[in-house]
């Protein structure tokens, strides 16, 4: 089974803890086949929707600091854009329901799949308004909150805007200051252009189903709070043990 898994991917990084509490990390294959760069402990991979956990912690830290109240409507904290209902009225969905994917927000069809690097810049407001192919559906609270679980990247775009408007900081800077630096996570970051420039020689190349590298080596993801996190397996496993 192990060899079958390894054979499916150009490169793999794994870290785990056994029942006795022993930590183990293993690395296989190439981080980038074209340059013959091997995966090692410094290789950073996309953590995809683990991003949402980080975002949720940041939101709860703001709640703890009394900058927001998660039981209040999210629109109380939004200025440049408002969450509306399907009929165009302001939604009363609270922050907690968005955290829990129960605010009635739904993603557009085939949305949030990443963009080619070097393509046109897309703002968070563009995503929220559904003005691009990245998300072709305006973000709305289409159902009454609490009625159903609807997993949504779009809802976490709303939370990204919330954190930025409340703190007047870019989301990547806020997460760095609240979590990554205090926890010693020197190889964990949200993939802004600046962070990509800093870490690009350590970022694993993405490959398509035919084994070809994706354009630009990896997609660009403007919805950082939903899926823009990168890290090493060991840092995700054991933040306190991170030392590089």
C-alpha positions as CSV (number, residue, x, y, z in Angstrom):
1,X,0.0,0.0,0.0
2,X,2.8,2.4,0.9
3,X,4.6,1.9,-2.4
4,X,1.3,2.3,-4.3
5,X,0.7,5.7,-2.6
6,X,4.3,6.8,-3.2
7,X,4.0,5.8,-6.9
8,X,1.0,8.0,-7.5
9,X,2.7,11.3,-6.7
10,X,5.9,13.0,-7.8
11,X,6.7,13.8,-4.2
12,X,5.3,13.3,-0.8
13,X,6.0,14.6,2.7
14,X,4.5,12.8,5.7
15,X,4.6,13.4,9.5
16,X,2.7,11.5,12.2
17,X,2.6,10.6,15.8
18,X,2.2,7.0,16.9
19,X,0.2,5.7,20.0
20,X,3.3,6.1,22.2
21,X,3.6,9.8,21.2
22,X,6.7,9.3,19.0
23,X,6.9,11.7,16.1
24,X,8.0,10.5,12.7
25,X,8.5,12.2,9.3
26,X,9.3,10.7,5.9
27,X,9.9,12.3,2.6
28,X,9.8,10.8,-0.9
29,X,10.4,11.9,-4.5
30,X,10.6,15.3,-6.1
31,X,9.4,18.7,-4.9
32,X,10.1,19.7,-8.5
33,X,11.0,17.0,-11.1
34,X,12.2,19.5,-13.7
35,X,14.9,20.9,-11.5
36,X,15.5,17.5,-9.7
37,X,14.7,19.1,-6.3
38,X,13.9,16.4,-3.8
39,X,11.2,16.7,-1.1
40,X,12.8,17.2,2.3
41,X,11.8,18.7,5.7
42,X,11.9,22.2,4.3
43,X,9.5,21.6,1.4
44,X,6.3,23.5,1.9
45,X,3.0,22.1,0.5
46,X,-0.5,23.6,0.0
47,X,-2.6,22.8,3.1
48,X,-5.8,23.6,1.2
49,X,-8.8,23.7,3.6
50,X,-6.7,23.4,6.7
51,X,-6.7,27.1,6.0
52,X,-10.2,27.3,7.4
53,X,-9.1,26.0,10.8
54,X,-6.4,28.8,11.0
55,X,-9.0,31.3,9.9
56,X,-11.4,30.1,12.6
57,X,-8.7,30.4,15.3
58,X,-8.0,34.0,14.1
59,X,-11.7,34.9,14.3
60,X,-11.9,33.4,17.8
61,X,-8.8,35.3,18.9
62,X,-10.5,38.6,17.8
63,X,-13.6,37.5,19.8
64,X,-11.3,36.8,22.8
65,X,-9.8,40.3,22.4
66,X,-13.4,41.7,22.3
67,X,-12.9,43.2,18.8
68,X,-15.9,41.2,17.6
69,X,-18.7,39.1,19.0
70,X,-19.2,36.0,17.1
71,X,-22.9,35.9,18.1
72,X,-23.5,39.3,16.3
73,X,-24.5,39.7,12.7
74,X,-21.4,39.7,10.5
75,X,-22.7,42.9,8.8
76,X,-22.1,44.8,12.0
77,X,-18.4,44.6,11.2
78,X,-18.4,45.0,7.4
79,X,-18.2,48.4,5.8
80,X,-17.1,48.2,2.1
81,X,-19.4,45.2,1.4
82,X,-22.4,43.7,3.0
83,X,-23.7,40.1,3.1
84,X,-27.2,40.2,1.6
85,X,-30.0,37.6,1.4
86,X,-31.4,36.2,-1.8
87,X,-33.9,39.0,-2.1
88,X,-31.3,41.7,-1.7
89,X,-31.9,42.6,2.0
90,X,-29.1,42.8,4.6
91,X,-28.6,39.3,6.1
92,X,-28.7,38.9,9.9
93,X,-26.4,35.8,9.7
94,X,-24.0,35.9,12.6
95,X,-20.3,35.3,12.6
96,X,-20.6,31.9,14.4
97,X,-23.0,30.5,11.7
98,X,-20.4,31.4,9.0
99,X,-17.7,29.7,11.0
100,X,-19.9,26.6,11.2
101,X,-21.0,26.6,7.5
102,X,-24.6,27.1,8.6
103,X,-25.3,30.6,7.4
104,X,-27.0,29.6,4.2
105,X,-24.1,30.7,2.0
106,X,-23.5,28.5,-1.1
107,X,-20.5,28.4,-3.5
108,X,-20.9,28.9,-7.2
109,X,-20.7,25.8,-9.5
110,X,-17.1,24.8,-10.3
111,X,-15.8,27.7,-8.3
112,X,-12.7,28.2,-6.1
113,X,-10.4,26.0,-8.2
114,X,-7.4,28.2,-8.3
115,X,-6.1,30.6,-10.9
116,X,-3.0,30.6,-13.2
117,X,-0.2,32.6,-11.7
118,X,0.4,35.7,-13.8
119,X,-3.2,36.1,-14.6
120,X,-5.3,39.2,-13.8
121,X,-5.5,40.2,-10.1
122,X,-8.8,39.4,-8.5
123,X,-9.9,41.3,-5.4
124,X,-11.7,39.8,-2.5
125,X,-14.7,42.0,-3.4
126,X,-14.7,40.7,-6.9
127,X,-15.0,37.2,-5.5
128,X,-17.8,38.2,-3.1
129,X,-19.7,39.8,-5.9
130,X,-19.3,36.9,-8.2
131,X,-17.8,39.1,-10.9
132,X,-15.2,36.5,-12.1
133,X,-15.0,32.9,-13.3
134,X,-13.2,32.1,-10.1
135,X,-16.5,32.5,-8.3
136,X,-19.4,33.2,-10.7
137,X,-22.0,33.5,-8.0
138,X,-22.5,36.5,-5.8
139,X,-22.0,35.5,-2.2
140,X,-25.4,35.6,-0.5
141,X,-27.1,34.1,2.6
142,X,-29.6,32.2,0.4
143,X,-31.1,30.2,3.2
144,X,-32.0,31.0,6.8
145,X,-29.1,30.4,9.1
146,X,-29.1,27.2,11.1
147,X,-31.3,25.2,8.8
148,X,-28.6,23.2,7.0
149,X,-24.8,22.6,6.8
150,X,-23.5,23.9,3.5
151,X,-19.7,23.6,3.2
152,X,-18.5,26.9,1.6
153,X,-15.3,28.6,0.6
154,X,-17.3,31.7,0.0
155,X,-18.3,32.0,3.6
156,X,-14.7,32.1,4.6
157,X,-14.1,34.9,2.1
158,X,-16.6,36.9,4.2
159,X,-14.6,36.0,7.3
160,X,-11.4,37.1,5.6
161,X,-13.0,40.5,4.9
162,X,-14.2,40.7,8.4
163,X,-10.8,40.2,9.9
164,X,-9.2,42.8,7.6
165,X,-11.9,45.4,8.3
166,X,-11.8,45.0,12.1
167,X,-8.0,45.0,12.4
168,X,-7.0,47.1,9.4
169,X,-4.4,44.5,8.6
170,X,-4.0,42.2,5.6
171,X,-5.2,38.7,6.5
172,X,-1.8,37.2,5.9
173,X,-0.2,39.6,8.3
174,X,-2.9,39.1,10.9
175,X,-2.5,35.3,10.9
176,X,1.3,35.7,11.0
177,X,1.1,38.1,14.0
178,X,-1.6,36.2,15.9
179,X,-0.5,32.6,15.3
180,X,2.5,31.8,13.2
181,X,5.1,33.9,14.8
182,X,4.0,33.3,18.5
183,X,3.9,29.5,17.7
184,X,7.3,29.4,16.0
185,X,5.9,28.5,12.6
186,X,8.5,29.9,10.4
187,X,7.5,27.8,7.4
188,X,3.8,28.3,7.6
189,X,2.2,31.2,5.6
190,X,-0.7,32.3,3.4
191,X,0.4,32.5,-0.2
192,X,0.4,36.2,-1.0
193,X,2.7,37.5,-3.8
194,X,5.2,38.6,-1.2
195,X,5.2,35.3,0.6
196,X,5.5,33.4,-2.6
197,X,8.6,35.4,-3.6
198,X,10.1,34.6,-0.2
199,X,9.3,30.8,-0.2
200,X,9.1,29.9,-3.9
201,X,12.3,27.9,-4.0
202,X,10.8,25.7,-1.2
203,X,7.2,25.4,-2.6
204,X,6.3,22.0,-4.1
205,X,5.4,22.1,-7.8
206,X,1.9,21.0,-8.7
207,X,1.3,18.4,-11.4
208,X,-1.8,17.6,-13.4
209,X,-3.3,14.2,-14.1
210,X,-1.0,13.7,-17.0
211,X,2.1,14.4,-14.9
212,X,2.7,17.8,-16.3
213,X,3.5,20.8,-14.1
214,X,0.7,23.2,-13.7
215,X,1.3,26.7,-15.3
216,X,3.5,28.7,-13.0
217,X,4.3,25.6,-10.9
218,X,1.3,26.0,-8.6
219,X,-2.1,27.9,-8.8
220,X,-2.7,31.3,-7.3
221,X,-5.5,31.3,-4.7
222,X,-6.9,34.7,-3.8
223,X,-9.3,33.3,-1.2
224,X,-6.6,32.9,1.4
225,X,-8.8,32.3,4.4
226,X,-10.5,29.4,2.7
227,X,-7.6,27.6,1.0
228,X,-4.4,29.7,0.7
229,X,-2.3,28.1,3.5
230,X,1.1,26.5,2.9
231,X,3.2,24.6,5.4
232,X,5.5,21.7,6.1
233,X,4.1,18.4,7.3
234,X,6.1,18.6,10.5
235,X,5.0,22.2,11.4
236,X,1.3,21.2,10.9
237,X,1.9,18.2,13.1
238,X,3.9,19.7,15.9
239,X,4.1,23.5,16.0
240,X,6.0,23.6,19.3
241,X,8.7,21.4,17.8
242,X,9.3,23.6,14.8
243,X,12.8,24.9,14.7
244,X,13.7,25.9,11.1
